Amino acid sequence: MKKTKFKYSPEHNWVELKRKVVTIGITDYLIDELGDLIDLCLPKVGEEVIDGISYGEIESINILNDLVSPIDGGIVKVNSDLPASLKVLQKDPYGDGWFIKVRLPETDNLDSLMDEDEYDEYIKDLKKKAKEAGKKKKNVEAKKKVVTKTEKEKKTVAKSKK
């Protein structure tokens, strides 16, 4: 599905603007990173969300992740059925898997968010950094094995000299 009508945050939220109300959810990238989902905690209608502040949590088998708001505004609707049906979120994160609808004080709040191309580049950069970090970790583990093997050989030689 082409998601050109969406804007994205570095915390992997998607935002869809319709007049002065935006719909917010999380991207399929974050869902894939989290793995098997087990719990979702969403705010209530009438609460305020503040840009950069957590408005809820999503939990997988491996991690508890804060849902960080990409905008300021008042919550006008919550997808209250979603916590009971997390499979919907995993199958359709950009449709039925939405989290909250927020009334914006002004629409220019969205200027700091990424468009689809910028978000795709952001994801590529994250994957590249993760791959590089993985290579560094493997190199460190390989060096540890060599050092451990060398230490064992030294101990064996020392025992045989006794």
C-alpha positions in Angstrom: 0.0 0.0 0.0 1.4 3.4 -0.9 1.3 5.6 2.2 2.0 9.0 0.7 -0.8 10.7 2.7 1.1 9.8 5.9 3.8 11.6 7.8 6.3 9.8 10.1 8.2 10.5 13.4 11.6 9.1 14.4 9.8 7.0 17.0 8.0 5.1 14.2 4.6 6.8 14.5 2.6 7.4 11.4 0.3 10.4 11.3 -2.6 11.0 8.8 -4.1 14.5 8.6 -7.8 14.9 7.9 -8.8 18.6 8.4 -7.8 19.5 11.9 -7.9 15.9 13.3 -5.0 13.5 12.8 -5.0 9.7 13.2 -1.9 8.2 14.8 -0.6 4.7 14.7 2.8 2.9 14.6 4.6 1.7 11.5 5.1 -1.9 10.3 8.8 -1.4 10.9 8.3 -0.9 14.6 5.8 -3.8 14.7 8.4 -6.1 13.0 11.1 -4.9 15.5 8.9 -5.6 18.5 8.0 -9.1 17.4 5.1 -11.0 19.0 2.8 -8.4 20.7 1.2 -9.2 24.0 -0.2 -6.0 25.4 -1.2 -2.4 24.4 -2.1 0.4 26.7 -3.8 3.5 25.1 -4.9 6.8 26.7 -8.5 7.9 27.1 -10.6 10.3 25.1 -10.2 13.9 26.5 -6.6 13.5 27.5 -3.9 15.7 25.9 -0.9 14.4 24.1 2.4 16.3 24.1 5.0 16.1 21.4 7.9 13.9 22.7 6.0 12.6 25.7 4.7 9.0 26.1 0.9 8.5 25.6 0.9 4.8 26.0 2.8 1.5 25.9 3.1 -1.5 23.6 4.6 -4.7 24.9 6.0 -7.7 23.1 7.5 -10.8 24.5 10.9 -9.2 24.4 10.4 -5.5 25.2 8.1 -2.8 26.6 8.1 0.2 24.3 6.7 3.7 25.1 4.4 5.2 22.5 5.8 8.7 22.1 3.5 11.4 20.7 4.7 13.1 17.5 2.4 16.1 18.0 0.5 18.2 20.6 -3.3 18.0 20.8 -6.4 16.7 22.5 -7.5 13.1 22.0 -11.0 12.9 20.4 -11.1 9.1 19.7 -9.3 6.0 20.8 -9.3 2.6 19.1 -10.4 0.9 22.3 -11.0 -2.5 20.6 -7.4 -2.8 19.5 -5.8 -3.9 22.8 -8.1 -7.0 22.7 -7.2 -7.8 19.1 -3.5 -7.1 18.6 -3.5 -9.3 15.4 -5.4 -6.5 13.7 -2.5 -4.2 14.5 0.0 -6.6 13.1 -2.1 -7.3 9.9 -3.2 -3.7 9.2 -1.1 -1.1 11.1 -2.0 1.7 8.6 -5.8 1.0 8.6 -7.7 -0.7 11.3 -4.6 -0.8 13.5 -4.7 3.0 14.3 -4.3 4.0 17.9 -5.8 7.5 18.6 -7.3 10.5 16.8 -6.1 13.9 17.9 -7.5 17.4 17.3 -4.6 19.7 16.4 -4.3 23.3 17.7 -2.8 24.2 14.3 -1.8 22.0 11.3 1.7 23.3 11.0 2.7 21.0 13.8 3.3 18.4 11.1 6.1 20.3 9.5 8.8 18.5 11.6 7.6 15.1 10.6 9.1 13.0 7.7 7.3 12.2 4.4 7.4 8.6 3.1 10.7 9.0 1.2 12.4 10.6 4.2 11.1 7.9 6.5 12.3 5.1 4.1 15.8 6.7 4.1 15.7 6.9 7.9 14.8 3.2 8.1 17.6 2.3 5.7 20.1 4.2 7.8 18.8 2.4 11.0 19.2 -1.0 9.3 22.7 -0.1 8.1 23.8 1.0 11.6 22.3 -2.2 13.2 24.1 -4.3 10.6 27.4 -2.5 11.4 26.8 -2.9 15.2 26.2 -6.6 14.6 29.5 -7.0 12.7 31.4 -5.2 15.5 29.7 -7.5 18.1 30.7 -10.6 16.1 34.3 -9.3 15.8 34.5 -8.7 19.5 33.1 -12.2 20.3 35.6 -13.8 17.8 38.4 -11.9 19.6 37.2 -13.1 23.0 37.2 -16.7 21.7 40.8 -16.4 20.4 41.9 -14.9 23.7 40.1 -17.6 25.7 41.6 -20.3 23.5 45.1 -18.8 23.9 44.7 -18.6 27.7 43.6 -22.3 27.8 46.6 -23.2 25.7 49.0 -21.3 28.1 47.5 -23.1 31.1 47.8 -26.5 29.4 51.5 -25.8 28.6 52.2 -24.5 32.1 50.7 -27.7 33.6 52.7 -30.0 31.3 55.9 -28.2 32.3 55.3 -29.1 36.0 
